[in-house]
């Protein structure tokens, strides 16, 4: 592999690590928020980030998956009543 391509690859890798670390710091600050943004992927010049909100969907590198909804208060009360 030519030297200039190796240098370019190292530069991209360093940029990826720097962005990932900055993003981790941001998600740590907001980890208790109702909406939590998550780091999914960074490749070359493309940054792909996903989002998560209870009962909604999350985009992970273009693949959408349904996030499970937490049990509602009514469902928890019914479950505890049936269990007793």
Secondary structure as the mmCIF struct_conf table of DSSP 4:
data_model
#
loop_
_struct_conf.conf_type_id
_struct_conf.id
_struct_conf.beg_label_comp_id
_struct_conf.beg_label_asym_id
_struct_conf.beg_label_seq_id
_struct_conf.end_label_comp_id
_struct_conf.end_label_asym_id
_struct_conf.end_label_seq_id
HELX_RH_AL_P HELX_RH_AL_P1 UNK A 3 UNK A 29
TURN_TY1_P TURN_TY1_P1 UNK A 30 UNK A 32
BEND BEND1 UNK A 33 UNK A 35
STRN STRN1 UNK A 36 UNK A 43
TURN_TY1_P TURN_TY1_P2 UNK A 44 UNK A 45
STRN STRN2 UNK A 46 UNK A 52
TURN_TY1_P TURN_TY1_P3 UNK A 54 UNK A 55
BEND BEND2 UNK A 56 UNK A 56
STRN STRN3 UNK A 57 UNK A 60
TURN_TY1_P TURN_TY1_P4 UNK A 61 UNK A 62
STRN STRN4 UNK A 63 UNK A 66
HELX_LH_PP_P HELX_LH_PP_P1 UNK A 67 UNK A 72
HELX_RH_AL_P HELX_RH_AL_P2 UNK A 73 UNK A 83
#
